[in-house]
Amino acid sequence: MSIVVVGSVALDSVETPSGKVENALGGSATYFSVSASFFTNDIGLVAVVGKDFPKENIDFLKSRGIDLEGLEIAEGKTFHWSGRYGMSLSGAETLSTKLNVFEKFSPKVPEKYKATKYLFLANINPELQMDVLKQIKNAKLVVCDTMNLWISQRREQLLETIKHVDILIINDEEARQLTGEKKVDMSARKILDYGPKRVIIKKGEHGVMTLSDSTYFSAPAYPLKSVFDPTGAGDTFAGGFMGYLASTDEVSETNIRKAMIYGTVMASFNVEDFSLNRQRRLTKDEIESRFAEMRSITEF
C-alpha cells in the first residue's frame, strides 16, 4: 500500500439549514480514503464496522479502489454519530454519539499494509494511534489528526503521539486549546516544539496555513456559493493532501504546498452535498479545473 489510513467508518445522521440525512456513510477513514482515491488507487483502510453496515457502502469503497482487508466486521452495530449545524455552519452540535463496535476498536494492521510509505492517523484515541505506529515503523511520512476531546481527556498521551509524527493536522480552535496560545501563528510555533516537523492548521472559511522551522505558507479557502454539509471536510482535505503526495512520492516544500491546494479543492467539493454524495459524482476534470481556479486566485 502506498497509503494506509487508520480511523473510523461510521453512519451519520446530520441536519443543516439545507436539509438532513439519516444513517449516511461517514467516518474519518471513509472521507480520507475516498478523497485520496482520486489521486492513487493504492490505499489500505483500517477500521471496524458492525454487522448492520450496508453492503452498498462496502461496494462503494471497493469501487474507489480502496483495499478493505483492514476493515473488521464485528458483531454489533456500527459507530453512529448524530449532529446538527446552525446557520453559521461553523461547528456541529452533537446530538448523540453511539460508539457501538468502535468502543472496543483495536487496530490490526494487515501484514501487506506494514510497508506503507504514507500513513494517516485519523481522529482516534492517541493511545490507538501509538499502537499503530508500533506496527508500521518505516513510513516515509506520518500525518496525524486529532480533536478537542483528546486534547482535554488524553492530553499527555496525545503529546507523546505527536512526538513521533512528521505532520500534525489540526484546526485553529484545537491549536489554541492544545497550546494555550491565543494567536494561531503562535500556537503553530509552539506545536513544533512538541516534536512534529510541520503543523498544518485548518481555518475553515479562512483557509489553511502550514509552518515548519524554516517555512511558512498560507492559502485561502475556495470561494463557494453555498455549503450544504461541512461534515468530513477536514478528513477530505487530508485525503487530497496525502493522496497527491503519495501519487508523486515527493515531500518537498513546493510539493507540500501544491498538495495543500489539492486538499483545499477536495474539501470544497465535499461540503457541496451531504455525506460523500458530491464525491460519488466528482470527476478528475472538475478537480483539475478548480485547482486551476485556486492557482489564479492566489497569483499576484
ChimeraX attribute file (.defattr): number of C-alpha atoms within 10 A of each C-alpha:
attribute: neighborCount
match mode: 1-to-1
recipient: residues
	/A:1	18
	/A:2	20
	/A:3	29
	/A:4	28
	/A:5	26
	/A:6	30
	/A:7	26
	/A:8	25
	/A:9	25
	/A:10	27
	/A:11	23
	/A:12	21
	/A:13	21
	/A:14	25
	/A:15	20
	/A:16	20
	/A:17	14
	/A:18	13
	/A:19	10
	/A:20	15
	/A:21	14
	/A:22	13
	/A:23	16
	/A:24	19
	/A:25	23
	/A:26	23
	/A:27	24
	/A:28	27
	/A:29	28
	/A:30	28
	/A:31	28
	/A:32	28
	/A:33	33
	/A:34	28
	/A:35	28
	/A:36	31
	/A:37	22
	/A:38	21
	/A:39	20
	/A:40	23
	/A:41	19
	/A:42	20
	/A:43	25
	/A:44	26
	/A:45	29
	/A:46	25
	/A:47	26
	/A:48	26
	/A:49	24
	/A:50	19
	/A:51	14
	/A:52	12
	/A:53	21
	/A:54	14
	/A:55	9
	/A:56	10
	/A:57	15
	/A:58	14
	/A:59	11
	/A:60	13
	/A:61	17
	/A:62	13
	/A:63	12
	/A:64	19
	/A:65	17
	/A:66	24
	/A:67	20
	/A:68	16
	/A:69	15
	/A:70	21
	/A:71	21
	/A:72	19
	/A:73	16
	/A:74	17
	/A:75	12
	/A:76	14
	/A:77	19
	/A:78	25
	/A:79	23
	/A:80	22
	/A:81	21
	/A:82	19
	/A:83	18
	/A:84	17
	/A:85	20
	/A:86	12
	/A:87	9
	/A:88	9
	/A:89	16
	/A:90	10
	/A:91	14
	/A:92	18
	/A:93	12
	/A:94	12
	/A:95	11
	/A:96	11
	/A:97	12
	/A:98	14
	/A:99	15
	/A:100	17
	/A:101	20
	/A:102	23
	/A:103	11
	/A:104	9
	/A:105	19
	/A:106	15
	/A:107	19
	/A:108	16
	/A:109	22
	/A:110	15
	/A:111	11
	/A:112	11
	/A:113	23
	/A:114	18
	/A:115	18
	/A:116	20
	/A:117	19
	/A:118	22
	/A:119	29
	/A:120	26
	/A:121	25
	/A:122	24
	/A:123	22
	/A:124	20
	/A:125	19
	/A:126	25
	/A:127	16
	/A:128	18
	/A:129	25
	/A:130	19
	/A:131	15
	/A:132	20
	/A:133	19
	/A:134	10
	/A:135	16
	/A:136	19
	/A:137	13
	/A:138	15
	/A:139	16
	/A:140	16
	/A:141	18
	/A:142	23
	/A:143	23
	/A:144	26
	/A:145	23
	/A:146	21
	/A:147	19
	/A:148	16
	/A:149	13
	/A:150	19
	/A:151	19
	/A:152	13
	/A:153	11
	/A:154	14
	/A:155	15
	/A:156	14
	/A:157	17
	/A:158	20
	/A:159	16
	/A:160	15
	/A:161	21
	/A:162	25
	/A:163	17
	/A:164	17
	/A:165	21
	/A:166	16
	/A:167	24
	/A:168	25
	/A:169	24
	/A:170	23
	/A:171	21
	/A:172	22
	/A:173	17
	/A:174	22
	/A:175	28
	/A:176	20
	/A:177	15
	/A:178	21
	/A:179	17
	/A:180	12
	/A:181	15
	/A:182	13
	/A:183	12
	/A:184	19
	/A:185	18
	/A:186	14
	/A:187	22
	/A:188	25
	/A:189	17
	/A:190	18
	/A:191	24
	/A:192	19
	/A:193	11
	/A:194	15
	/A:195	19
	/A:196	20
	/A:197	18
	/A:198	23
	/A:199	26
	/A:200	24
	/A:201	24
	/A:202	23
	/A:203	18
	/A:204	19
	/A:205	13
	/A:206	13
	/A:207	16
	/A:208	22
	/A:209	22
	/A:210	22
	/A:211	20
	/A:212	18
	/A:213	11
	/A:214	6
	/A:215	9
	/A:216	13
	/A:217	14
	/A:218	17
	/A:219	18
	/A:220	17
	/A:221	19
	/A:222	21
	/A:223	12
	/A:224	11
	/A:225	6
	/A:226	10
	/A:227	17
	/A:228	19
	/A:229	25
	/A:230	23
	/A:231	26
	/A:232	22
	/A:233	24
	/A:234	24
	/A:235	29
	/A:236	31
	/A:237	29
	/A:238	32
	/A:239	32
	/A:240	30
	/A:241	27
	/A:242	32
	/A:243	30
	/A:244	26
	/A:245	25
	/A:246	23
	/A:247	17
	/A:248	13
	/A:249	15
	/A:250	13
	/A:251	15
	/A:252	10
	/A:253	13
	/A:254	9
	/A:255	16
	/A:256	18
	/A:257	19
	/A:258	17
	/A:259	24
	/A:260	25
	/A:261	28
	/A:262	27
	/A:263	27
	/A:264	30
	/A:265	26
	/A:266	29
	/A:267	28
	/A:268	23
	/A:269	22
	/A:270	30
	/A:271	23
	/A:272	19
	/A:273	17
	/A:274	26
	/A:275	28
	/A:276	24
	/A:277	15
	/A:278	15
	/A:279	21
	/A:280	12
	/A:281	7
	/A:282	15
	/A:283	11
	/A:284	9
	/A:285	9
	/A:286	12
	/A:287	17
	/A:288	13
	/A:289	12
	/A:290	19
	/A:291	20
	/A:292	13
	/A:293	13
	/A:294	20
	/A:295	12
	/A:296	10
	/A:297	13
	/A:298	10
	/A:299	6
	/A:300	4
